């Protein structure tokens, strides 16, 4: 499970500055930043140096790694 952190610049919708955490974000209705991260919100995995985008919904995030950072 990822350790998550909202920054002072993070809006309630999850847009604005990227959301941050330490570990791979969890998908689904009980996932990372559920009911916070809008579609298109960004998440930085600080432990692994990867960027993710929410391609799901606010109620059920689907975190997809961006680029070739596999």
N, CA, C, O and CB atoms as a CASP TS submission, in Angstrom:
PFRMAT TS
TARGET T0000
AUTHOR 0000-0000-0000
METHOD Language model
MODEL 1
PARENT N/A
ATOM      1  N   UNK     1       0.839  -1.169   0.000  1.00  0.00           N
ATOM      2  CA  UNK     1       0.000   0.000   0.000  1.00  0.00           C
ATOM      3  C   UNK     1       0.882   1.230   0.000  1.00  0.00           C
ATOM      4  O   UNK     1       1.880   1.296   0.718  1.00  0.00           O
ATOM      5  CB  UNK     1      -0.953  -0.001   1.202  1.00  0.00           C
ATOM      6  N   UNK     2       0.510   2.194  -0.804  1.00  0.00           N
ATOM      7  CA  UNK     2       1.285   3.413  -0.932  1.00  0.00           C
ATOM      8  C   UNK     2       1.039   4.339   0.249  1.00  0.00           C
ATOM      9  O   UNK     2      -0.078   4.439   0.756  1.00  0.00           O
ATOM     10  CB  UNK     2       0.951   4.119  -2.237  1.00  0.00           C
ATOM     11  N   UNK     3       2.095   5.011   0.675  1.00  0.00           N
ATOM     12  CA  UNK     3       1.967   6.064   1.671  1.00  0.00           C
ATOM     13  C   UNK     3       1.646   7.325   0.891  1.00  0.00           C
ATOM     14  O   UNK     3       2.395   7.695  -0.013  1.00  0.00           O
ATOM     15  CB  UNK     3       3.278   6.225   2.556  1.00  0.00           C
ATOM     16  N   UNK     4       0.541   7.998   1.223  1.00  0.00           N
ATOM     17  CA  UNK     4       0.115   9.144   0.438  1.00  0.00           C
ATOM     18  C   UNK     4       0.201  10.430   1.230  1.00  0.00           C
ATOM     19  O   UNK     4       0.145  10.432   2.460  1.00  0.00           O
ATOM     20  CB  UNK     4      -1.291   8.942  -0.060  1.00  0.00           C
ATOM     21  N   UNK     5       0.339  11.514   0.503  1.00  0.00           N
ATOM     22  CA  UNK     5       0.503  12.824   1.131  1.00  0.00           C
ATOM     23  C   UNK     5      -0.118  13.873   0.218  1.00  0.00           C
ATOM     24  O   UNK     5       0.141  13.890  -0.985  1.00  0.00           O
ATOM     25  CB  UNK     5       2.014  13.141   1.406  1.00  0.00           C
ATOM     26  N   UNK     6      -0.923  14.731   0.783  1.00  0.00           N
ATOM     27  CA  UNK     6      -1.444  15.862   0.025  1.00  0.00           C
ATOM     28  C   UNK     6      -0.601  17.070   0.377  1.00  0.00           C
ATOM     29  O   UNK     6      -0.294  17.300   1.547  1.00  0.00           O
ATOM     30  CB  UNK     6      -2.962  16.117   0.326  1.00  0.00           C
ATOM     31  N   UNK     7      -0.227  17.838  -0.626  1.00  0.00           N
ATOM     32  CA  UNK     7       0.594  19.014  -0.386  1.00  0.00           C
ATOM     33  C   UNK     7      -0.293  20.239  -0.182  1.00  0.00           C
ATOM     34  O   UNK     7      -1.491  20.201  -0.463  1.00  0.00           O
ATOM     35  CB  UNK     7       1.572  19.242  -1.555  1.00  0.00           C
ATOM     36  N   UNK     8       0.290  21.298   0.296  1.00  0.00           N
ATOM     37  CA  UNK     8      -0.456  22.531   0.511  1.00  0.00           C
ATOM     38  C   UNK     8      -1.023  23.077  -0.793  1.00  0.00           C
ATOM     39  O   UNK     8      -2.021  23.798  -0.780  1.00  0.00           O
ATOM     40  CB  UNK     8       0.431  23.574   1.167  1.00  0.00           C
ATOM     41  N   UNK     9      -0.400  22.741  -1.913  1.00  0.00           N
ATOM     42  CA  UNK     9      -0.846  23.228  -3.214  1.00  0.00           C
ATOM     43  C   UNK     9      -1.833  22.292  -3.888  1.00  0.00           C
ATOM     44  O   UNK     9      -2.247  22.554  -5.018  1.00  0.00           O
ATOM     45  CB  UNK     9       0.336  23.438  -4.113  1.00  0.00           C
ATOM     46  N   UNK    10      -2.217  21.223  -3.240  1.00  0.00           N
ATOM     47  CA  UNK    10      -3.160  20.275  -3.817  1.00  0.00           C
ATOM     48  C   UNK    10      -4.574  20.759  -3.569  1.00  0.00           C
ATOM     49  O   UNK    10      -4.934  21.090  -2.439  1.00  0.00           O
ATOM     50  CB  UNK    10      -2.956  18.863  -3.232  1.00  0.00           C
ATOM     51  N   UNK    11      -5.368  20.802  -4.610  1.00  0.00           N
ATOM     52  CA  UNK    11      -6.752  21.222  -4.445  1.00  0.00           C
ATOM     53  C   UNK    11      -7.579  20.045  -3.975  1.00  0.00           C
ATOM     54  O   UNK    11      -7.121  18.904  -4.035  1.00  0.00           O
ATOM     55  CB  UNK    11      -7.319  21.796  -5.758  1.00  0.00           C
ATOM     56  N   UNK    12      -8.777  20.299  -3.512  1.00  0.00           N
ATOM     57  CA  UNK    12      -9.655  19.242  -3.031  1.00  0.00           C
ATOM     58  C   UNK    12     -10.002  18.250  -4.134  1.00  0.00           C
ATOM     59  O   UNK    12     -10.330  17.100  -3.845  1.00  0.00           O
ATOM     60  CB  UNK    12     -10.924  19.839  -2.456  1.00  0.00           C
ATOM     61  N   UNK    13      -9.935  18.672  -5.384  1.00  0.00           N
ATOM     62  CA  UNK    13     -10.279  17.789  -6.496  1.00  0.00           C
ATOM     63  C   UNK    13      -9.116  16.889  -6.893  1.00  0.00           C
ATOM     64  O   UNK    13      -9.295  15.975  -7.698  1.00  0.00           O
ATOM     65  CB  UNK    13     -10.724  18.608  -7.692  1.00  0.00           C
ATOM     66  N   UNK    14      -7.939  17.127  -6.349  1.00  0.00           N
ATOM     67  CA  UNK    14      -6.777  16.342  -6.731  1.00  0.00           C
ATOM     68  C   UNK    14      -6.052  16.922  -7.926  1.00  0.00           C
ATOM     69  O   UNK    14      -5.048  16.364  -8.369  1.00  0.00           O
ATOM     70  CB  UNK    14      -7.185  14.934  -7.027  1.00  0.00           C
ATOM     71  N   UNK    15      -6.541  18.032  -8.456  1.00  0.00           N
ATOM     72  CA  UNK    15      -5.864  18.691  -9.562  1.00  0.00           C
ATOM     73  C   UNK    15      -4.997  19.802  -9.009  1.00  0.00           C
ATOM     74  O   UNK    15      -5.155  20.184  -7.850  1.00  0.00           O
ATOM     75  CB  UNK    15      -6.877  19.242 -10.594  1.00  0.00           C
ATOM     76  N   UNK    16      -4.115  20.311  -9.782  1.00  0.00           N
ATOM     77  CA  UNK    16      -3.169  21.303  -9.313  1.00  0.00           C
ATOM     78  C   UNK    16      -1.815  20.635  -9.240  1.00  0.00           C
ATOM     79  O   UNK    16      -1.412  19.969 -10.194  1.00  0.00           O
ATOM     80  CB  UNK    16      -3.588  21.897  -7.935  1.00  0.00           C
ATOM     81  N   UNK    17      -1.109  20.787  -8.155  1.00  0.00           N
ATOM     82  CA  UNK    17       0.168  20.107  -7.980  1.00  0.00           C
ATOM     83  C   UNK    17      -0.073  18.602  -7.920  1.00  0.00           C
ATOM     84  O   UNK    17      -1.119  18.164  -7.440  1.00  0.00           O
ATOM     85  CB  UNK    17       0.893  20.604  -6.697  1.00  0.00           C
ATOM     86  N   UNK    18       0.879  17.806  -8.402  1.00  0.00           N
ATOM     87  CA  UNK    18       0.698  16.346  -8.339  1.00  0.00           C
ATOM     88  C   UNK    18       0.537  15.846  -6.901  1.00  0.00           C
ATOM     89  O   UNK    18       1.155  16.368  -5.974  1.00  0.00           O
ATOM     90  CB  UNK    18       1.887  15.640  -8.996  1.00  0.00           C
ATOM     91  N   UNK    19      -0.293  14.843  -6.741  1.00  0.00           N
ATOM     92  CA  UNK    19      -0.405  14.136  -5.471  1.00  0.00           C
ATOM     93  C   UNK    19       0.878  13.338  -5.296  1.00  0.00           C
ATOM     94  O   UNK    19       1.497  12.945  -6.286  1.00  0.00           O
ATOM     95  CB  UNK    19      -1.681  13.205  -5.424  1.00  0.00           C
ATOM     96  N   UNK    20       1.286  13.093  -4.066  1.00  0.00           N
ATOM     97  CA  UNK    20       2.557  12.407  -3.842  1.00  0.00           C
ATOM     98  C   UNK    20       2.375  11.255  -2.881  1.00  0.00           C
ATOM     99  O   UNK    20       1.491  11.267  -2.024  1.00  0.00           O
ATOM    100  CB  UNK    20       3.611  13.376  -3.308  1.00  0.00           C
ATOM    101  N   UNK    21       3.220  10.268  -3.039  1.00  0.00           N
ATOM    102  CA  UNK    21       3.210   9.141  -2.137  1.00  0.00           C
ATOM    103  C   UNK    21       4.481   8.342  -2.284  1.00  0.00           C
ATOM    104  O   UNK    21       5.347   8.661  -3.099  1.00  0.00           O
ATOM    105  CB  UNK    21       2.000   8.266  -2.385  1.00  0.00           C
ATOM    106  N   UNK    22       4.579   7.315  -1.497  1.00  0.00           N
ATOM    107  CA  UNK    22       5.757   6.462  -1.509  1.00  0.00           C
ATOM    108  C   UNK    22       5.314   5.042  -1.815  1.00  0.00           C
ATOM    109  O   UNK    22       5.038   4.255  -0.910  1.00  0.00           O
ATOM    110  CB  UNK    22       6.524   6.532  -0.156  1.00  0.00           C
ATOM    111  N   UNK    23       5.250   4.728  -3.089  1.00  0.00           N
ATOM    112  CA  UNK    23       4.829   3.401  -3.520  1.00  0.00           C
ATOM    113  C   UNK    23       3.826   3.479  -4.653  1.00  0.00           C
ATOM    114  O   UNK    23       3.290   4.542  -4.968  1.00  0.00           O
ATOM    115  CB  UNK    23       4.235   2.633  -2.357  1.00  0.00           C
ATOM    116  N   UNK    24       3.587   2.332  -5.256  1.00  0.00           N
ATOM    117  CA  UNK    24       2.666   2.228  -6.384  1.00  0.00           C
ATOM    118  C   UNK    24       1.247   2.517  -5.913  1.00  0.00           C
ATOM    119  O   UNK    24       0.811   1.947  -4.912  1.00  0.00           O
ATOM    120  CB  UNK    24       2.750   0.828  -7.039  1.00  0.00           C
ATOM    121  N   UNK    25       0.506   3.396  -6.615  1.00  0.00           N
ATOM    122  CA  UNK    25      -0.863   3.686  -6.203  1.00  0.00           C
ATOM    123  C   UNK    25      -1.792   2.502  -6.469  1.00  0.00           C
ATOM    124  O   UNK    25      -1.558   1.704  -7.377  1.00  0.00           O
ATOM    125  CB  UNK    25      -1.377   4.925  -6.926  1.00  0.00           C
ATOM    126  N   UNK    26      -2.843   2.404  -5.667  1.00  0.00           N
ATOM    127  CA  UNK    26      -3.810   1.309  -5.747  1.00  0.00           C
ATOM    128  C   UNK    26      -5.017   1.779  -6.554  1.00  0.00           C
ATOM    129  O   UNK    26      -5.504   2.893  -6.360  1.00  0.00           O
ATOM    130  CB  UNK    26      -4.244   0.831  -4.319  1.00  0.00           C
ATOM    131  N   UNK    27      -5.497   0.928  -7.461  1.00  0.00           N
ATOM    132  CA  UNK    27      -6.665   1.228  -8.294  1.00  0.00           C
ATOM    133  C   UNK    27      -7.955   0.820  -7.601  1.00  0.00           C
ATOM    134  O   UNK    27      -7.949   0.018  -6.667  1.00  0.00           O
ATOM    135  CB  UNK    27      -6.554   0.520  -9.646  1.00  0.00           C
ATOM    136  N   UNK    28      -9.075   1.393  -8.078  1.00  0.00           N
ATOM    137  CA  UNK    28     -10.395   0.935  -7.673  1.00  0.00           C
ATOM    138  C   UNK    28     -11.067   1.785  -6.611  1.00  0.00           C
ATOM    139  O   UNK    28     -10.541   2.807  -6.172  1.00  0.00           O
ATOM    140  CB  UNK    28     -10.296  -0.443  -7.183  1.00  0.00           C
ATOM    141  N   UNK    29     -12.250   1.329  -6.211  1.00  0.00           N
ATOM    142  CA  UNK    29     -13.113   2.050  -5.278  1.00  0.00           C
ATOM    143  C   UNK    29     -12.563   2.206  -3.879  1.00  0.00           C
ATOM    144  O   UNK    29     -13.087   2.999  -3.096  1.00  0.00           O
ATOM    145  CB  UNK    29     -14.403   1.375  -5.195  1.00  0.00           C
ATOM    146  N   UNK    30     -11.527   1.471  -3.548  1.00  0.00           N
ATOM    147  CA  UNK    30     -10.855   1.629  -2.258  1.00  0.00           C
ATOM    148  C   UNK    30      -9.400   2.029  -2.497  1.00  0.00           C
ATOM    149  O   UNK    30      -8.539   1.828  -1.640  1.00  0.00           O
ATOM    150  CB  UNK    30     -10.937   0.315  -1.420  1.00  0.00           C
ATOM    151  N   UNK    31      -9.141   2.598  -3.674  1.00  0.00           N
ATOM    152  CA  UNK    31      -7.780   2.879  -4.097  1.00  0.00           C
ATOM    153  C   UNK    31      -7.200   4.173  -3.565  1.00  0.00           C
ATOM    154  O   UNK    31      -7.807   4.864  -2.746  1.00  0.00           O
ATOM    155  CB  UNK    31      -7.725   2.904  -5.556  1.00  0.00           C
ATOM    156  N   UNK    32      -6.018   4.479  -4.048  1.00  0.00           N
ATOM    157  CA  UNK    32      -5.266   5.656  -3.642  1.00  0.00           C
ATOM    158  C   UNK    32      -5.972   6.923  -4.103  1.00  0.00           C
ATOM    159  O   UNK    32      -6.265   7.074  -5.289  1.00  0.00           O
ATOM    160  CB  UNK    32      -3.841   5.605  -4.203  1.00  0.00           C
ATOM    161  N   UNK    33      -6.244   7.822  -3.187  1.00  0.00           N
ATOM    162  CA  UNK    33      -6.908   9.097  -3.423  1.00  0.00           C
ATOM    163  C   UNK    33      -8.305   8.927  -4.021  1.00  0.00           C
ATOM    164  O   UNK    33      -8.744   9.750  -4.824  1.00  0.00           O
ATOM    165  CB  UNK    33      -6.062   9.953  -4.339  1.00  0.00           C
ATOM    166  N   UNK    34      -9.009   7.845  -3.624  1.00  0.00           N
ATOM    167  CA  UNK    34     -10.397   7.667  -4.057  1.00  0.00           C
ATOM    168  C   UNK    34     -11.227   8.857  -3.566  1.00  0.00           C
ATOM    169  O   UNK    34     -11.038   9.329  -2.444  1.00  0.00           O
ATOM    170  CB  UNK    34     -10.987   6.315  -3.521  1.00  0.00           C
ATOM    171  N   UNK    35     -12.129   9.330  -4.391  1.00  0.00           N
ATOM    172  CA  UNK    35     -12.986  10.491  -4.124  1.00  0.00           C
ATOM    173  C   UNK    35     -12.206  11.789  -3.944  1.00  0.00           C
ATOM    174  O   UNK    35     -12.747  12.767  -3.429  1.00  0.00           O
ATOM    175  CB  UNK    35     -13.814  10.237  -2.892  1.00  0.00           C
ATOM    176  N   UNK    36     -10.958  11.809  -4.358  1.00  0.00           N
ATOM    177  CA  UNK    36     -10.134  13.014  -4.320  1.00  0.00           C
ATOM    178  C   UNK    36      -9.561  13.299  -5.708  1.00  0.00           C
ATOM    179  O   UNK    36      -9.661  14.421  -6.204  1.00  0.00           O
ATOM    180  CB  UNK    36      -8.994  12.864  -3.282  1.00  0.00           C
ATOM    181  N   UNK    37      -8.965  12.290  -6.332  1.00  0.00           N
ATOM    182  CA  UNK    37      -8.261  12.458  -7.602  1.00  0.00           C
ATOM    183  C   UNK    37      -9.234  12.404  -8.779  1.00  0.00           C
ATOM    184  O   UNK    37      -9.800  11.354  -9.085  1.00  0.00           O
ATOM    185  CB  UNK    37      -7.179  11.381  -7.760  1.00  0.00           C
ATOM    186  N   UNK    38      -9.416  13.542  -9.427  1.00  0.00           N
ATOM    187  CA  UNK    38     -10.247  13.604 -10.631  1.00  0.00           C
ATOM    188  C   UNK    38      -9.547  12.872 -11.779  1.00  0.00           C
ATOM    189  O   UNK    38      -8.348  12.603 -11.706  1.00  0.00           O
ATOM    190  CB  UNK    38     -10.542  15.082 -11.023  1.00  0.00           C
ATOM    191  N   UNK    39     -10.286  12.555 -12.823  1.00  0.00           N
ATOM    192  CA  UNK    39      -9.684  12.017 -14.036  1.00  0.00           C
ATOM    193  C   UNK    39      -8.629  13.009 -14.523  1.00  0.00           C
ATOM    194  O   UNK    39      -8.902  14.203 -14.641  1.00  0.00           O
ATOM    195  CB  UNK    39     -10.765  11.749 -15.140  1.00  0.00           C
ATOM    196  N   UNK    40      -7.432  12.514 -14.803  1.00  0.00           N
ATOM    197  CA  UNK    40      -6.330  13.362 -15.246  1.00  0.00           C
ATOM    198  C   UNK    40      -5.403  13.814 -14.139  1.00  0.00           C
ATOM    199  O   UNK    40      -4.362  14.411 -14.416  1.00  0.00           O
ATOM    200  CB  UNK    40      -6.870  14.549 -15.929  1.00  0.00           C
ATOM    201  N   UNK    41      -5.759  13.542 -12.877  1.00  0.00           N
ATOM    202  CA  UNK    41      -4.886  13.923 -11.762  1.00  0.00           C
ATOM    203  C   UNK    41      -3.569  13.155 -11.846  1.00  0.00           C
ATOM    204  O   UNK    41      -3.531  12.018 -12.316  1.00  0.00           O
ATOM    205  CB  UNK    41      -5.582  13.655 -10.399  1.00  0.00           C
ATOM    206  N   UNK    42      -2.506  13.783 -11.392  1.00  0.00           N
ATOM    207  CA  UNK    42      -1.179  13.169 -11.409  1.00  0.00           C
ATOM    208  C   UNK    42      -0.772  12.721 -10.014  1.00  0.00           C
ATOM    209  O   UNK    42      -1.141  13.337  -9.014  1.00  0.00           O
ATOM    210  CB  UNK    42      -0.141  14.146 -11.971  1.00  0.00           C
ATOM    211  N   UNK    43      -0.004  11.633  -9.966  1.00  0.00           N
ATOM    212  CA  UNK    43       0.501  11.074  -8.712  1.00  0.00           C
ATOM    213  C   UNK    43       1.983  10.769  -8.887  1.00  0.00           C
ATOM    214  O   UNK    43       2.363  10.072  -9.828  1.00  0.00           O
ATOM    215  CB  UNK    43      -0.294   9.787  -8.297  1.00  0.00           C
ATOM    216  N   UNK    44       2.821  11.279  -7.998  1.00  0.00           N
ATOM    217  CA  UNK    44       4.255  10.997  -8.022  1.00  0.00           C
ATOM    218  C   UNK    44       4.579   9.918  -7.006  1.00  0.00           C
ATOM    219  O   UNK    44       4.312  10.079  -5.815  1.00  0.00           O
ATOM    220  CB  UNK    44       5.076  12.274  -7.737  1.00  0.00           C
ATOM    221  N   UNK    45       5.155   8.819  -7.473  1.00  0.00           N
ATOM    222  CA  UNK    45       5.651   7.757  -6.600  1.00  0.00           C
ATOM    223  C   UNK    45       7.091   8.113  -6.271  1.00  0.00           C
ATOM    224  O   UNK    45       7.996   7.856  -7.064  1.00  0.00           O
ATOM    225  CB  UNK    45       5.539   6.324  -7.276  1.00  0.00           C
ATOM    226  N   UNK    46       7.300   8.699  -5.112  1.00  0.00           N
ATOM    227  CA  UNK    46       8.623   9.183  -4.727  1.00  0.00           C
ATOM    228  C   UNK    46       9.604   8.060  -4.430  1.00  0.00           C
ATOM    229  O   UNK    46      10.814   8.256  -4.540  1.00  0.00           O
ATOM    230  CB  UNK    46       8.507  10.075  -3.526  1.00  0.00           C
ATOM    231  N   UNK    47       9.111   6.897  -4.059  1.00  0.00           N
ATOM    232  CA  UNK    47       9.993   5.774  -3.742  1.00  0.00           C
ATOM    233  C   UNK    47      10.608   5.161  -4.998  1.00  0.00           C
ATOM    234  O   UNK    47      11.742   4.682  -4.974  1.00  0.00           O
ATOM    235  CB  UNK    47       9.226   4.708  -2.971  1.00  0.00           C
ATOM    236  N   UNK    48       9.847   5.180  -6.098  1.00  0.00           N
ATOM    237  CA  UNK    48      10.295   4.506  -7.314  1.00  0.00           C
ATOM    238  C   UNK    48      10.551   5.453  -8.482  1.00  0.00           C
ATOM    239  O   UNK    48      10.942   5.009  -9.562  1.00  0.00           O
ATOM    240  CB  UNK    48       9.282   3.487  -7.721  1.00  0.00           C
ATOM    241  N   UNK    49      10.336   6.746  -8.279  1.00  0.00           N
ATOM    242  CA  UNK    49      10.602   7.727  -9.320  1.00  0.00           C
ATOM    243  C   UNK    49       9.707   7.597 -10.535  1.00  0.00           C
ATOM    244  O   UNK    49      10.168   7.737 -11.667  1.00  0.00           O
ATOM    245  CB  UNK    49      12.012   7.624  -9.746  1.00  0.00           C
ATOM    246  N   UNK    50       8.413   7.325 -10.306  1.00  0.00           N
ATOM    247  CA  UNK    50       7.483   7.157 -11.421  1.00  0.00           C
ATOM    248  C   UNK    50       6.331   8.145 -11.306  1.00  0.00           C
ATOM    249  O   UNK    50       5.951   8.563 -10.212  1.00  0.00           O
ATOM    250  CB  UNK    50       6.948   5.717 -11.468  1.00  0.00           C
ATOM    251  N   UNK    51       5.789   8.505 -12.456  1.00  0.00           N
ATOM    252  CA  UNK    51       4.647   9.404 -12.547  1.00  0.00           C
ATOM    253  C   UNK    51       3.453   8.618 -13.067  1.00  0.00           C
ATOM    254  O   UNK    51       3.576   7.852 -14.022  1.00  0.00           O
ATOM    255  CB  UNK    51       4.958  10.622 -13.466  1.00  0.00           C
ATOM    256  N   UNK    52       2.300   8.808 -12.438  1.00  0.00           N
ATOM    257  CA  UNK    52       1.064   8.132 -12.834  1.00  0.00           C
ATOM    258  C   UNK    52      -0.005   9.171 -13.119  1.00  0.00           C
ATOM    259  O   UNK    52       0.017  10.266 -12.556  1.00  0.00           O
ATOM    260  CB  UNK    52       0.588   7.144 -11.735  1.00  0.00           C
ATOM    261  N   UNK    53      -0.949   8.823 -14.002  1.00  0.00           N
ATOM    262  CA  UNK    53      -2.113   9.654 -14.283  1.00  0.00           C
ATOM    263  C   UNK    53      -3.363   8.831 -13.995  1.00  0.00           C
ATOM    264  O   UNK    53      -3.407   7.638 -14.296  1.00  0.00           O
ATOM    265  CB  UNK    53      -2.102  10.172 -15.764  1.00  0.00           C
ATOM    266  N   UNK    54      -4.383   9.469 -13.410  1.00  0.00           N
ATOM    267  CA  UNK    54      -5.637   8.772 -13.148  1.00  0.00           C
ATOM    268  C   UNK    54      -6.443   8.733 -14.438  1.00  0.00           C
ATOM    269  O   UNK    54      -6.952   9.761 -14.884  1.00  0.00           O
ATOM    270  CB  UNK    54      -6.444   9.462 -12.004  1.00  0.00           C
ATOM    271  N   UNK    55      -6.560   7.561 -15.034  1.00  0.00           N
ATOM    272  CA  UNK    55      -7.340   7.384 -16.255  1.00  0.00           C
ATOM    273  C   UNK    55      -8.727   6.844 -15.930  1.00  0.00           C
ATOM    274  O   UNK    55      -9.524   6.580 -16.830  1.00  0.00           O
ATOM    275  CB  UNK    55      -6.616   6.443 -17.228  1.00  0.00           C
ATOM    276  N   UNK    56      -9.009   6.681 -14.644  1.00  0.00           N
ATOM    277  CA  UNK    56     -10.325   6.227 -14.201  1.00  0.00           C
ATOM    278  C   UNK    56     -11.178   7.417 -13.797  1.00  0.00           C
ATOM    279  O   UNK    56     -11.100   8.489 -14.398  1.00  0.00           O
ATOM    280  CB  UNK    56     -10.197   5.236 -13.029  1.00  0.00           C
ATOM    281  N   UNK    57     -11.977   7.216 -12.790  1.00  0.00           N
ATOM    282  CA  UNK    57     -12.873   8.264 -12.303  1.00  0.00           C
ATOM    283  C   UNK    57     -12.471   8.668 -10.895  1.00  0.00           C
ATOM    284  O   UNK    57     -11.602   8.050 -10.280  1.00  0.00           O
ATOM    285  CB  UNK    57     -14.343   7.791 -12.332  1.00  0.00           C
ATOM    286  N   UNK    58     -13.110   9.705 -10.398  1.00  0.00           N
ATOM    287  CA  UNK    58     -12.852  10.145  -9.025  1.00  0.00           C
ATOM    288  C   UNK    58     -13.268   9.057  -8.031  1.00  0.00           C
ATOM    289  O   UNK    58     -12.601   8.846  -7.018  1.00  0.00           O
ATOM    290  CB  UNK    58     -13.606  11.465  -8.726  1.00  0.00           C
ATOM    291  N   UNK    59     -14.384   8.365  -8.329  1.00  0.00           N
ATOM    292  CA  UNK    59     -14.891   7.316  -7.442  1.00  0.00           C
ATOM    293  C   UNK    59     -14.116   6.010  -7.554  1.00  0.00           C
ATOM    294  O   UNK    59     -14.139   5.189  -6.637  1.00  0.00           O
ATOM    295  CB  UNK    59     -16.342   7.059  -7.737  1.00  0.00           C
ATOM    296  N   UNK    60     -13.434   5.818  -8.670  1.00  0.00           N
ATOM    297  CA  UNK    60     -12.690   4.572  -8.892  1.00  0.00           C
ATOM    298  C   UNK    60     -11.441   4.869  -9.725  1.00  0.00           C
ATOM    299  O   UNK    60     -11.429   4.636 -10.934  1.00  0.00           O
ATOM    300  CB  UNK    60     -13.585   3.505  -9.604  1.00  0.00           C
ATOM    301  N   UNK    61     -10.392   5.383  -9.076  1.00  0.00           N
ATOM    302  CA  UNK    61      -9.174   5.737  -9.815  1.00  0.00           C
ATOM    303  C   UNK    61      -8.532   4.523 -10.494  1.00  0.00           C
ATOM    304  O   UNK    61      -8.563   3.406  -9.977  1.00  0.00           O
ATOM    305  CB  UNK    61      -8.167   6.388  -8.874  1.00  0.00           C
ATOM    306  N   UNK    62      -7.956   4.778 -11.659  1.00  0.00           N
ATOM    307  CA  UNK    62      -7.153   3.772 -12.364  1.00  0.00           C
ATOM    308  C   UNK    62      -5.831   4.456 -12.690  1.00  0.00           C
ATOM    309  O   UNK    62      -5.743   5.250 -13.626  1.00  0.00           O
ATOM    310  CB  UNK    62      -7.884   3.220 -13.683  1.00  0.00           C
ATOM    311  N   UNK    63      -4.819   4.140 -11.916  1.00  0.00           N
ATOM    312  CA  UNK    63      -3.520   4.805 -12.052  1.00  0.00           C
ATOM    313  C   UNK    63      -2.687   4.127 -13.127  1.00  0.00           C
ATOM    314  O   UNK    63      -2.389   2.935 -13.042  1.00  0.00           O
ATOM    315  CB  UNK    63      -2.763   4.801 -10.712  1.00  0.00           C
ATOM    316  N   UNK    64      -2.310   4.915 -14.154  1.00  0.00           N
ATOM    317  CA  UNK    64      -1.541   4.421 -15.291  1.00  0.00           C
ATOM    318  C   UNK    64      -0.194   5.121 -15.309  1.00  0.00           C
ATOM    319  O   UNK    64      -0.123   6.349 -15.271  1.00  0.00           O
ATOM    320  CB  UNK    64      -2.301   4.645 -16.628  1.00  0.00           C
ATOM    321  N   UNK    65       0.887   4.324 -15.367  1.00  0.00           N
ATOM    322  CA  UNK    65       2.224   4.908 -15.399  1.00  0.00           C
ATOM    323  C   UNK    65       2.382   5.703 -16.695  1.00  0.00           C
ATOM    324  O   UNK    65       1.899   5.294 -17.751  1.00  0.00           O
ATOM    325  CB  UNK    65       3.325   3.804 -15.283  1.00  0.00           C
ATOM    326  N   UNK    66       3.068   6.846 -16.595  1.00  0.00           N
ATOM    327  CA  UNK    66       3.270   7.735 -17.729  1.00  0.00           C
ATOM    328  C   UNK    66       4.633   7.440 -18.351  1.00  0.00           C
ATOM    329  O   UNK    66       5.621   7.274 -17.636  1.00  0.00           O
ATOM    330  CB  UNK    66       3.165   9.228 -17.296  1.00  0.00           C
ATOM    331  N   UNK    67       4.686   7.375 -19.668  1.00  0.00           N
ATOM    332  CA  UNK    67       5.944   7.213 -20.377  1.00  0.00           C
ATOM    333  C   UNK    67       6.515   5.821 -20.286  1.00  0.00           C
ATOM    334  O   UNK    67       5.784   4.836 -20.178  1.00  0.00           O
ATOM    335  CB  UNK    67       6.934   8.177 -19.863  1.00  0.00           C
ATOM    336  N   UNK    68       7.817   5.750 -20.330  1.00  0.00           N
ATOM    337  CA  UNK    68       8.525   4.472 -20.360  1.00  0.00           C
ATOM    338  C   UNK    68       9.144   4.119 -19.028  1.00  0.00           C
ATOM    339  O   UNK    68      10.166   3.434 -18.981  1.00  0.00           O
ATOM    340  CB  UNK    68       9.590   4.496 -21.414  1.00  0.00           C
ATOM    341  N   UNK    69       8.547   4.574 -17.952  1.00  0.00           N
ATOM    342  CA  UNK    69       9.094   4.373 -16.621  1.00  0.00           C
ATOM    343  C   UNK    69       8.683   3.036 -16.020  1.00  0.00           C
ATOM    344  O   UNK    69       8.355   2.981 -14.834  1.00  0.00           O
ATOM    345  CB  UNK    69       8.660   5.493 -15.715  1.00  0.00           C
ATOM    346  N   UNK    70       8.688   1.983 -16.781  1.00  0.00           N
ATOM    347  CA  UNK    70       8.209   0.692 -16.286  1.00  0.00           C
ATOM    348  C   UNK    70       9.226  -0.023 -15.471  1.00  0.00           C
ATOM    349  O   UNK    70       8.966  -1.124 -14.986  1.00  0.00           O
ATOM    350  CB  UNK    70       7.793  -0.175 -17.410  1.00  0.00           C
TER
END
